[in-house]
Amino acid sequence: MSFPNRGLYAITQTEHKSCDTVVREVEAALRGGAVVVQYRDKQPLDADLLARQLLKLCQQYKVPLLINDDVDLAVRIGADGVHIGRDDSDIKRARQRLGEQAIIGVSCYDSVEHAQQAQNQGATYVAFGRYFPSSSKPLALPASLETLRLAKQVLTIPIVAIGGILPENGSLLLEAGADLLAVIGGLFDDQPELSAKSYQSLFERPTLTFDL
């Protein structure tokens, strides 16, 4: 399954939630228009079970499922790809394990140089952030809008923005050059289907562009 060029990128919120709750919330986000799902779970009770349930759900909606950090899990369940960080398995190793068609996303924080390297090594997309205060990554260093603007000029792969993004501030990131908005709390804290629709509406508006 191919990676979308634009839209809402849903990242699971799993803490203190049952597998059934996570699956139900993800389906609500998909009904609301999410175009990609990442299974992120820092303290999994049964990662294989939940990941397989999410994969089946995403296949029903024809949306790719990515696994955060865990290439082995992605291989075991046949996920569409992985999202890796700077300190995780490198891109080439992930590509060897998952195959040429796999989606491989890379966290680049606030570094366009790192994003260019990731693109040259075969990444499918890159992610920058955090952009606003985030409960999921409270200690993460902030990224700048200027990074998005520069990245948009030099990269040919999709650009994802992450970190404290709400429907009220997401348009700033799209105008600066983000193609997708990755969201956890703003999507799953309350009424994920309605929240997803609010995010998706941002992509239906004309996007301003800024020249350096």
Contacts in CASP RR format, 6 or more apart in sequence:
PFRMAT RR
TARGET T0000
AUTHOR 0000-0000-0000
METHOD contacts of the structure
MODEL  1
MSFPNRGLYAITQTEHKSCDTVVREVEAALRGGAVVVQYRDKQPLDADLL
ARQLLKLCQQYKVPLLINDDVDLAVRIGADGVHIGRDDSDIKRARQRLGE
QAIIGVSCYDSVEHAQQAQNQGATYVAFGRYFPSSSKPLALPASLETLRL
AKQVLTIPIVAIGGILPENGSLLLEAGADLLAVIGGLFDDQPELSAKSYQ
SLFERPTLTFDL
1 62 0 8 1.000
1 63 0 8 1.000
1 64 0 8 1.000
1 80 0 8 1.000
1 103 0 8 1.000
2 64 0 8 1.000
2 103 0 8 1.000
3 36 0 8 1.000
3 64 0 8 1.000
3 103 0 8 1.000
3 124 0 8 1.000
3 125 0 8 1.000
3 158 0 8 1.000
4 35 0 8 1.000
4 36 0 8 1.000
4 64 0 8 1.000
4 158 0 8 1.000
4 180 0 8 1.000
5 158 0 8 1.000
5 179 0 8 1.000
6 35 0 8 1.000
6 158 0 8 1.000
6 179 0 8 1.000
6 180 0 8 1.000
6 203 0 8 1.000
7 34 0 8 1.000
7 35 0 8 1.000
7 36 0 8 1.000
7 179 0 8 1.000
7 180 0 8 1.000
7 181 0 8 1.000
7 199 0 8 1.000
7 200 0 8 1.000
7 203 0 8 1.000
8 29 0 8 1.000
8 33 0 8 1.000
8 34 0 8 1.000
8 35 0 8 1.000
8 180 0 8 1.000
8 181 0 8 1.000
8 183 0 8 1.000
8 187 0 8 1.000
8 196 0 8 1.000
8 199 0 8 1.000
8 200 0 8 1.000
8 203 0 8 1.000
9 34 0 8 1.000
9 35 0 8 1.000
9 36 0 8 1.000
9 38 0 8 1.000
9 160 0 8 1.000
9 162 0 8 1.000
9 180 0 8 1.000
9 181 0 8 1.000
9 182 0 8 1.000
9 183 0 8 1.000
10 26 0 8 1.000
10 29 0 8 1.000
10 30 0 8 1.000
10 34 0 8 1.000
10 36 0 8 1.000
10 37 0 8 1.000
10 38 0 8 1.000
10 182 0 8 1.000
10 183 0 8 1.000
10 187 0 8 1.000
10 188 0 8 1.000
10 196 0 8 1.000
11 37 0 8 1.000
11 38 0 8 1.000
11 40 0 8 1.000
11 68 0 8 1.000
11 162 0 8 1.000
11 182 0 8 1.000
11 183 0 8 1.000
11 184 0 8 1.000
11 187 0 8 1.000
12 22 0 8 1.000
12 25 0 8 1.000
12 26 0 8 1.000
12 37 0 8 1.000
12 38 0 8 1.000
12 39 0 8 1.000
12 40 0 8 1.000
12 41 0 8 1.000
12 54 0 8 1.000
12 184 0 8 1.000
12 188 0 8 1.000
13 22 0 8 1.000
13 25 0 8 1.000
13 136 0 8 1.000
13 184 0 8 1.000
13 185 0 8 1.000
13 187 0 8 1.000
13 188 0 8 1.000
13 189 0 8 1.000
14 22 0 8 1.000
14 40 0 8 1.000
14 41 0 8 1.000
14 42 0 8 1.000
14 43 0 8 1.000
14 44 0 8 1.000
14 50 0 8 1.000
15 42 0 8 1.000
15 43 0 8 1.000
17 25 0 8 1.000
19 45 0 8 1.000
19 46 0 8 1.000
19 49 0 8 1.000
19 50 0 8 1.000
19 53 0 8 1.000
22 50 0 8 1.000
22 54 0 8 1.000
23 50 0 8 1.000
23 53 0 8 1.000
23 54 0 8 1.000
23 57 0 8 1.000
25 188 0 8 1.000
25 192 0 8 1.000
26 34 0 8 1.000
26 37 0 8 1.000
26 54 0 8 1.000
26 57 0 8 1.000
26 192 0 8 1.000
27 57 0 8 1.000
27 61 0 8 1.000
28 191 0 8 1.000
28 192 0 8 1.000
28 193 0 8 1.000
28 196 0 8 1.000
29 37 0 8 1.000
29 187 0 8 1.000
29 188 0 8 1.000
29 192 0 8 1.000
29 193 0 8 1.000
29 195 0 8 1.000
29 196 0 8 1.000
30 37 0 8 1.000
30 57 0 8 1.000
30 58 0 8 1.000
30 61 0 8 1.000
30 63 0 8 1.000
30 196 0 8 1.000
31 193 0 8 1.000
31 196 0 8 1.000
32 192 0 8 1.000
32 193 0 8 1.000
32 194 0 8 1.000
32 196 0 8 1.000
32 197 0 8 1.000
32 200 0 8 1.000
33 196 0 8 1.000
33 197 0 8 1.000
33 200 0 8 1.000
34 63 0 8 1.000
34 187 0 8 1.000
34 196 0 8 1.000
34 200 0 8 1.000
35 63 0 8 1.000
35 180 0 8 1.000
36 63 0 8 1.000
36 64 0 8 1.000
36 66 0 8 1.000
36 180 0 8 1.000
37 54 0 8 1.000
37 58 0 8 1.000
37 63 0 8 1.000
37 64 0 8 1.000
37 65 0 8 1.000
37 66 0 8 1.000
38 65 0 8 1.000
38 66 0 8 1.000
38 67 0 8 1.000
38 68 0 8 1.000
38 83 0 8 1.000
38 182 0 8 1.000
39 47 0 8 1.000
39 50 0 8 1.000
39 51 0 8 1.000
39 54 0 8 1.000
39 65 0 8 1.000
39 66 0 8 1.000
39 67 0 8 1.000
39 68 0 8 1.000
39 79 0 8 1.000
40 68 0 8 1.000
40 69 0 8 1.000
40 83 0 8 1.000
40 184 0 8 1.000
41 47 0 8 1.000
41 50 0 8 1.000
41 68 0 8 1.000
44 50 0 8 1.000
47 70 0 8 1.000
47 73 0 8 1.000
48 73 0 8 1.000
48 76 0 8 1.000
48 77 0 8 1.000
51 65 0 8 1.000
51 67 0 8 1.000
51 73 0 8 1.000
51 77 0 8 1.000
51 79 0 8 1.000
52 77 0 8 1.000
54 65 0 8 1.000
55 65 0 8 1.000
55 77 0 8 1.000
55 78 0 8 1.000
55 79 0 8 1.000
58 64 0 8 1.000
58 65 0 8 1.000
58 80 0 8 1.000
59 65 0 8 1.000
64 80 0 8 1.000
64 81 0 8 1.000
64 103 0 8 1.000
65 79 0 8 1.000
65 80 0 8 1.000
65 81 0 8 1.000
66 74 0 8 1.000
66 79 0 8 1.000
66 80 0 8 1.000
66 81 0 8 1.000
66 82 0 8 1.000
66 83 0 8 1.000
66 103 0 8 1.000
66 105 0 8 1.000
67 73 0 8 1.000
67 74 0 8 1.000
67 77 0 8 1.000
67 79 0 8 1.000
67 81 0 8 1.000
67 82 0 8 1.000
67 83 0 8 1.000
68 82 0 8 1.000
68 83 0 8 1.000
69 82 0 8 1.000
69 83 0 8 1.000
69 84 0 8 1.000
69 85 0 8 1.000
69 88 0 8 1.000
70 82 0 8 1.000
71 82 0 8 1.000
71 84 0 8 1.000
71 89 0 8 1.000
71 93 0 8 1.000
71 94 0 8 1.000
71 97 0 8 1.000
71 98 0 8 1.000
72 97 0 8 1.000
73 79 0 8 1.000
74 81 0 8 1.000
74 82 0 8 1.000
74 97 0 8 1.000
74 98 0 8 1.000
74 102 0 8 1.000
75 97 0 8 1.000
75 98 0 8 1.000
80 102 0 8 1.000
80 103 0 8 1.000
81 98 0 8 1.000
81 102 0 8 1.000
81 103 0 8 1.000
81 104 0 8 1.000
82 89 0 8 1.000
82 94 0 8 1.000
82 98 0 8 1.000
82 102 0 8 1.000
82 103 0 8 1.000
82 104 0 8 1.000
82 105 0 8 1.000
83 104 0 8 1.000
83 105 0 8 1.000
83 106 0 8 1.000
83 107 0 8 1.000
83 127 0 8 1.000
84 90 0 8 1.000
84 91 0 8 1.000
84 94 0 8 1.000
84 104 0 8 1.000
84 105 0 8 1.000
84 106 0 8 1.000
84 107 0 8 1.000
85 106 0 8 1.000
85 107 0 8 1.000
86 106 0 8 1.000
86 107 0 8 1.000
86 108 0 8 1.000
86 109 0 8 1.000
86 114 0 8 1.000
89 97 0 8 1.000
90 121 0 8 1.000
91 104 0 8 1.000
91 106 0 8 1.000
91 118 0 8 1.000
91 121 0 8 1.000
91 122 0 8 1.000
91 123 0 8 1.000
92 121 0 8 1.000
92 122 0 8 1.000
94 102 0 8 1.000
94 104 0 8 1.000
95 102 0 8 1.000
95 104 0 8 1.000
95 122 0 8 1.000
98 104 0 8 1.000
102 124 0 8 1.000
103 124 0 8 1.000
103 125 0 8 1.000
104 122 0 8 1.000
104 123 0 8 1.000
104 124 0 8 1.000
105 118 0 8 1.000
105 123 0 8 1.000
105 124 0 8 1.000
105 125 0 8 1.000
105 126 0 8 1.000
105 127 0 8 1.000
106 114 0 8 1.000
106 115 0 8 1.000
106 118 0 8 1.000
106 123 0 8 1.000
106 125 0 8 1.000
106 126 0 8 1.000
106 127 0 8 1.000
107 126 0 8 1.000
107 127 0 8 1.000
108 114 0 8 1.000
108 115 0 8 1.000
108 118 0 8 1.000
108 126 0 8 1.000
108 127 0 8 1.000
108 128 0 8 1.000
109 128 0 8 1.000
109 129 0 8 1.000
109 140 0 8 1.000
109 141 0 8 1.000
109 143 0 8 1.000
110 128 0 8 1.000
110 129 0 8 1.000
110 141 0 8 1.000
110 142 0 8 1.000
110 143 0 8 1.000
110 144 0 8 1.000
110 147 0 8 1.000
111 147 0 8 1.000
112 147 0 8 1.000
112 150 0 8 1.000
112 151 0 8 1.000
112 154 0 8 1.000
112 155 0 8 1.000
115 126 0 8 1.000
115 128 0 8 1.000
115 151 0 8 1.000
115 155 0 8 1.000
115 159 0 8 1.000
116 154 0 8 1.000
116 155 0 8 1.000
118 126 0 8 1.000
119 126 0 8 1.000
119 155 0 8 1.000
119 156 0 8 1.000
119 157 0 8 1.000
123 157 0 8 1.000
124 157 0 8 1.000
124 158 0 8 1.000
125 157 0 8 1.000
125 158 0 8 1.000
125 159 0 8 1.000
125 160 0 8 1.000
125 179 0 8 1.000
125 180 0 8 1.000
126 151 0 8 1.000
126 155 0 8 1.000
126 157 0 8 1.000
126 158 0 8 1.000
126 159 0 8 1.000
126 160 0 8 1.000
127 159 0 8 1.000
127 160 0 8 1.000
127 161 0 8 1.000
127 162 0 8 1.000
127 182 0 8 1.000
128 143 0 8 1.000
128 147 0 8 1.000
128 148 0 8 1.000
128 151 0 8 1.000
128 159 0 8 1.000
128 160 0 8 1.000
128 161 0 8 1.000
128 162 0 8 1.000
128 178 0 8 1.000
129 140 0 8 1.000
129 142 0 8 1.000
129 143 0 8 1.000
129 161 0 8 1.000
129 162 0 8 1.000
129 163 0 8 1.000
130 137 0 8 1.000
130 140 0 8 1.000
130 141 0 8 1.000
130 142 0 8 1.000
130 143 0 8 1.000
130 162 0 8 1.000
130 163 0 8 1.000
130 164 0 8 1.000
131 142 0 8 1.000
131 143 0 8 1.000
131 145 0 8 1.000
131 161 0 8 1.000
131 162 0 8 1.000
131 163 0 8 1.000
131 164 0 8 1.000
131 165 0 8 1.000
131 169 0 8 1.000
131 173 0 8 1.000
132 163 0 8 1.000
132 164 0 8 1.000
132 165 0 8 1.000
132 166 0 8 1.000
132 169 0 8 1.000
133 164 0 8 1.000
134 140 0 8 1.000
134 162 0 8 1.000
134 163 0 8 1.000
134 164 0 8 1.000
134 184 0 8 1.000
135 164 0 8 1.000
135 185 0 8 1.000
136 163 0 8 1.000
136 184 0 8 1.000
136 185 0 8 1.000
137 163 0 8 1.000
140 163 0 8 1.000
143 161 0 8 1.000
145 172 0 8 1.000
145 173 0 8 1.000
145 176 0 8 1.000
146 176 0 8 1.000
148 159 0 8 1.000
148 161 0 8 1.000
148 173 0 8 1.000
148 176 0 8 1.000
148 177 0 8 1.000
148 178 0 8 1.000
149 176 0 8 1.000
149 177 0 8 1.000
149 210 0 8 1.000
149 212 0 8 1.000
150 212 0 8 1.000
151 159 0 8 1.000
151 177 0 8 1.000
152 159 0 8 1.000
152 176 0 8 1.000
152 177 0 8 1.000
153 212 0 8 1.000
158 179 0 8 1.000
158 180 0 8 1.000
159 177 0 8 1.000
159 178 0 8 1.000
159 179 0 8 1.000
159 180 0 8 1.000
160 178 0 8 1.000
160 179 0 8 1.000
160 180 0 8 1.000
160 181 0 8 1.000
160 182 0 8 1.000
161 170 0 8 1.000
161 173 0 8 1.000
161 178 0 8 1.000
161 180 0 8 1.000
161 181 0 8 1.000
161 182 0 8 1.000
162 181 0 8 1.000
162 182 0 8 1.000
162 183 0 8 1.000
163 182 0 8 1.000
163 183 0 8 1.000
164 183 0 8 1.000
164 185 0 8 1.000
164 186 0 8 1.000
165 173 0 8 1.000
165 181 0 8 1.000
165 182 0 8 1.000
165 183 0 8 1.000
165 186 0 8 1.000
166 186 0 8 1.000
167 195 0 8 1.000
167 198 0 8 1.000
167 199 0 8 1.000
167 201 0 8 1.000
167 202 0 8 1.000
170 181 0 8 1.000
170 199 0 8 1.000
170 202 0 8 1.000
171 202 0 8 1.000
171 205 0 8 1.000
173 181 0 8 1.000
174 181 0 8 1.000
174 202 0 8 1.000
174 203 0 8 1.000
174 207 0 8 1.000
175 207 0 8 1.000
175 208 0 8 1.000
175 209 0 8 1.000
175 210 0 8 1.000
176 210 0 8 1.000
177 209 0 8 1.000
181 199 0 8 1.000
181 202 0 8 1.000
183 199 0 8 1.000
186 195 0 8 1.000
187 195 0 8 1.000
187 196 0 8 1.000
187 199 0 8 1.000
188 195 0 8 1.000
189 195 0 8 1.000
END
